[in-house]
Amino acid sequence: MTRTVVVVGATGAMGSALARRLAQRGERLVLVARDAARLEALAAGLPGSLAVPADATDGRALAAAIAAAGPEIAGLAYCAGSILLKPLRRTTEEDFLATFRLNALGAALAVQAAQPALVAARGAVVLVSTVAARAGFANHAAIAAAKAAVEGLTVALAAELAPAVRVNCIAPSLTRSAMAAPLIGNPQMAEALAAQHPIPRLGEGEDPAAAAAFLLSPEAGWITGQVLAVDGGRSTVRSRG
């Protein structure tokens, strides 16, 4: 029986890499993102996938997009997110609220909308945090707070939805993506940031996508409530440099 998986934020580096991986193993995909043109282009290369444009900060639109998946959802990956880097003195109330709404509230609303279909399929959820939620970096107050909320949401939902639904989280370090372009567009800066990782390179979309694909699969059937660091060792290992 073909499994249905919903990927929210499907046009990003992780989301698109995950969609391609899932398509290769025969999953039926419902792809959600706000850029309709990019979403349609992605879906065109993944036969049988359904593109449903929606903004993850619009709760009603997000719920309607997820409903298009049908009565059973075997997997939900919430890959929508942002990177806001500002010193605290310049971070506004609106910055905090917008960052929380996209990264944490959107994740909660996506799971809420999918819950009956996830329970029906005994499915799995993957959310996305960041290495900065635990490691602590300057100028990350808004995004670190929002992603720490995602980690709290992960363990809370893992408890609430067990045993029918597994809920886990990926915590990547800096990954090559359109969001990260302002940070890594300068080759010297990119090299310096890569050197801060014990495995001295930046992440690629395939890195967190591979972990997410595993956590969504039946092979991860006894894993729930976990935050898996996919960060080149940055959160736990001291580089020799």
C-alpha positions as CSV (number, residue, x, y, z in Angstrom):
1,M,0.0,0.0,0.0
2,T,1.4,3.4,-1.0
3,R,2.1,5.7,2.0
4,T,1.2,9.4,1.9
5,V,3.7,11.9,3.3
6,V,3.2,15.6,3.6
7,V,6.2,17.9,3.3
8,V,5.6,21.5,4.5
9,G,8.3,23.9,3.3
10,A,9.0,21.6,0.4
11,T,10.9,24.1,-1.8
12,G,13.7,24.7,0.7
13,A,17.0,22.9,0.7
14,M,16.0,20.2,3.2
15,G,12.4,20.0,2.0
16,S,13.2,19.5,-1.6
17,A,15.9,16.9,-0.9
18,L,13.5,15.1,1.4
19,A,10.8,15.1,-1.2
20,R,13.2,13.6,-3.8
21,R,14.3,10.9,-1.3
22,L,10.7,10.0,-0.4
23,A,9.6,9.9,-4.1
24,Q,12.5,7.5,-4.8
25,R,11.1,5.0,-2.3
26,G,7.6,5.2,-3.7
27,E,5.8,7.5,-1.3
28,R,2.8,9.5,-2.4
29,L,3.8,13.2,-1.7
30,V,1.7,16.2,-0.8
31,L,4.1,19.2,-1.2
32,V,3.3,22.4,0.6
33,A,5.1,25.8,0.2
34,R,4.1,29.4,-0.4
35,D,5.9,29.9,-3.7
36,A,3.5,28.3,-6.1
37,A,5.8,28.5,-9.1
38,R,8.8,26.8,-7.4
39,L,6.4,24.3,-5.9
40,E,4.9,23.3,-9.2
41,A,8.4,23.0,-10.7
42,L,9.4,20.6,-7.9
43,A,6.3,18.6,-8.2
44,A,6.7,18.3,-12.0
45,G,9.9,16.3,-11.4
46,L,8.3,14.0,-8.9
47,P,5.5,12.0,-10.7
48,G,2.4,11.5,-8.7
49,S,3.1,14.2,-6.2
50,L,0.5,16.9,-5.4
51,A,1.5,20.5,-5.1
52,V,-0.6,22.6,-2.7
53,P,0.5,26.2,-2.3
54,A,0.0,27.6,1.2
55,D,1.7,29.9,3.6
56,A,2.7,28.1,6.8
57,T,1.9,31.2,8.8
58,D,-1.7,31.1,7.7
59,G,-3.3,28.5,9.9
60,R,-6.4,28.0,7.8
61,A,-4.5,27.7,4.5
62,L,-2.1,25.3,6.1
63,A,-4.9,23.1,7.5
64,A,-6.6,23.1,4.1
65,A,-3.4,22.0,2.4
66,I,-2.8,19.2,4.8
67,A,-6.4,18.0,4.4
68,A,-5.7,17.5,0.7
69,A,-3.6,14.5,1.7
70,G,-6.7,12.5,2.5
71,P,-7.8,10.4,5.5
72,E,-4.4,8.8,6.2
73,I,-1.0,10.4,6.5
74,A,1.9,8.1,7.2
75,G,4.4,11.0,7.6
76,L,4.5,14.7,8.1
77,A,7.7,16.8,7.8
78,Y,7.5,20.4,8.8
79,C,10.6,21.9,7.1
80,A,9.4,25.6,6.9
81,G,11.6,27.9,8.8
82,S,13.7,31.0,8.9
83,I,17.0,32.4,10.1
84,L,16.9,35.7,11.9
85,L,20.3,37.0,13.2
86,K,20.2,40.3,15.2
87,P,21.7,41.4,18.4
88,L,19.1,41.5,21.1
89,R,19.1,45.3,21.4
90,R,17.9,45.5,17.7
91,T,15.4,42.6,17.8
92,T,11.9,43.9,17.9
93,E,8.8,42.4,19.4
94,E,7.5,41.8,15.9
95,D,10.8,39.9,15.1
96,F,10.2,37.5,18.0
97,L,6.6,37.0,17.2
98,A,7.1,36.4,13.4
99,T,10.0,34.0,14.1
100,F,8.0,32.1,16.6
101,R,4.9,32.0,14.4
102,L,6.7,30.4,11.4
103,N,9.0,28.1,13.2
104,A,7.1,26.9,16.3
105,L,3.4,27.8,15.9
106,G,3.3,26.7,12.3
107,A,4.8,23.3,13.3
108,A,2.2,22.9,16.1
109,L,-0.7,23.8,13.7
110,A,0.5,21.5,11.1
111,V,0.5,18.5,13.5
112,Q,-2.8,19.6,14.8
113,A,-4.3,19.6,11.3
114,A,-2.8,16.3,10.4
115,Q,-3.5,14.5,13.8
116,P,-6.6,12.5,12.8
117,A,-4.9,11.3,9.6
118,L,-1.6,10.5,11.3
119,V,-3.4,8.5,14.0
120,A,-5.4,6.6,11.4
121,A,-2.1,5.6,9.6
122,R,0.0,5.2,12.8
123,G,2.3,7.8,11.2
124,A,5.3,9.8,12.1
125,V,6.2,13.5,12.4
126,V,9.6,15.2,11.9
127,L,10.1,18.8,13.0
128,V,13.2,21.0,12.6
129,S,15.2,22.8,15.2
130,T,18.8,24.1,15.0
131,V,22.2,23.6,16.7
132,A,21.7,27.2,18.1
133,A,18.8,26.0,20.3
134,R,21.3,24.3,22.6
135,A,24.8,25.5,21.7
136,G,24.3,29.2,22.2
137,F,25.5,31.8,19.6
138,A,25.5,35.5,19.7
139,N,22.8,37.3,17.7
140,H,20.5,34.2,17.7
141,A,18.0,35.2,20.4
142,A,14.8,35.1,18.3
143,I,15.6,32.0,16.3
144,A,17.2,30.1,19.2
145,A,14.1,30.8,21.3
146,A,11.7,29.7,18.6
147,K,13.6,26.5,17.8
148,A,14.0,25.6,21.5
149,A,10.2,25.8,21.5
150,V,10.1,23.3,18.6
151,E,12.2,20.9,20.7
152,G,9.8,21.3,23.6
153,L,6.9,20.8,21.3
154,T,8.6,17.6,20.0
155,V,8.8,15.9,23.3
156,A,5.3,17.1,24.4
157,L,3.7,15.8,21.3
158,A,5.7,12.5,21.4
159,A,4.1,12.0,24.8
160,E,0.6,13.1,23.8
161,L,0.3,11.2,20.6
162,A,2.0,7.9,21.7
163,P,1.6,5.1,20.8
164,A,-0.2,5.9,17.6
165,V,2.2,8.6,16.3
166,R,5.9,9.0,16.6
167,V,7.3,12.6,16.8
168,N,11.0,13.5,16.4
169,C,13.1,16.5,15.5
170,I,16.2,17.2,13.4
171,A,18.7,19.9,14.7
172,P,21.0,20.9,11.8
173,S,23.9,23.3,11.8
174,L,24.4,25.9,9.0
175,T,23.3,24.3,5.8
176,R,23.6,25.6,2.2
177,S,20.3,27.1,1.3
178,A,18.6,30.3,0.1
179,M,18.0,31.2,3.7
180,A,21.6,30.9,4.6
181,A,22.9,32.8,1.5
182,P,23.5,36.1,3.3
183,L,25.8,34.2,5.7
184,I,27.7,32.0,3.2
185,G,27.6,34.1,0.0
186,N,31.1,35.3,0.8
187,P,33.5,32.4,0.2
188,Q,35.9,33.4,3.0
189,M,33.1,33.6,5.5
190,A,31.7,30.2,4.3
191,E,35.2,28.7,4.8
192,A,35.5,30.2,8.3
193,L,32.1,28.9,9.3
194,A,32.8,25.4,7.9
195,A,36.0,25.3,9.9
196,Q,34.0,25.6,13.1
197,H,32.7,22.1,12.6
198,P,34.7,19.0,13.6
199,I,33.7,17.7,10.2
200,P,34.9,20.8,8.5
201,R,32.2,21.6,5.9
202,L,28.8,23.2,5.8
203,G,25.7,21.1,5.7
204,E,23.9,20.3,2.5
205,G,20.2,19.8,2.2
206,E,20.7,16.1,1.8
207,D,22.2,15.8,5.3
208,P,19.1,16.6,7.4
209,A,16.9,15.1,4.6
210,A,18.5,11.7,5.0
211,A,17.9,11.8,8.7
212,A,14.3,12.9,8.3
213,A,13.6,10.2,5.7
214,F,14.9,7.6,8.2
215,L,12.8,8.9,11.0
216,L,9.7,8.9,8.8
217,S,10.2,5.3,7.8
218,P,9.1,2.1,9.5
219,E,12.7,1.3,10.2
220,A,12.5,4.0,13.0
221,G,9.5,2.5,14.5
222,W,10.9,2.5,18.1
223,I,12.2,6.0,18.0
224,T,10.1,8.9,19.3
225,G,10.7,12.1,21.3
226,Q,14.2,12.5,20.1
227,V,16.2,15.6,18.9
228,L,18.8,14.3,16.4
229,A,21.7,16.6,15.8
230,V,22.8,16.7,12.2
231,D,25.5,19.3,12.6
232,G,29.0,18.0,11.8
233,G,29.6,17.5,15.5
234,R,29.3,21.3,16.2
235,S,27.0,20.9,19.2
236,T,29.1,18.3,21.1
237,V,32.6,17.9,19.8
238,R,35.4,20.4,20.1
239,S,37.3,20.9,16.8
240,R,41.1,20.5,17.0
241,G,41.3,24.0,15.4
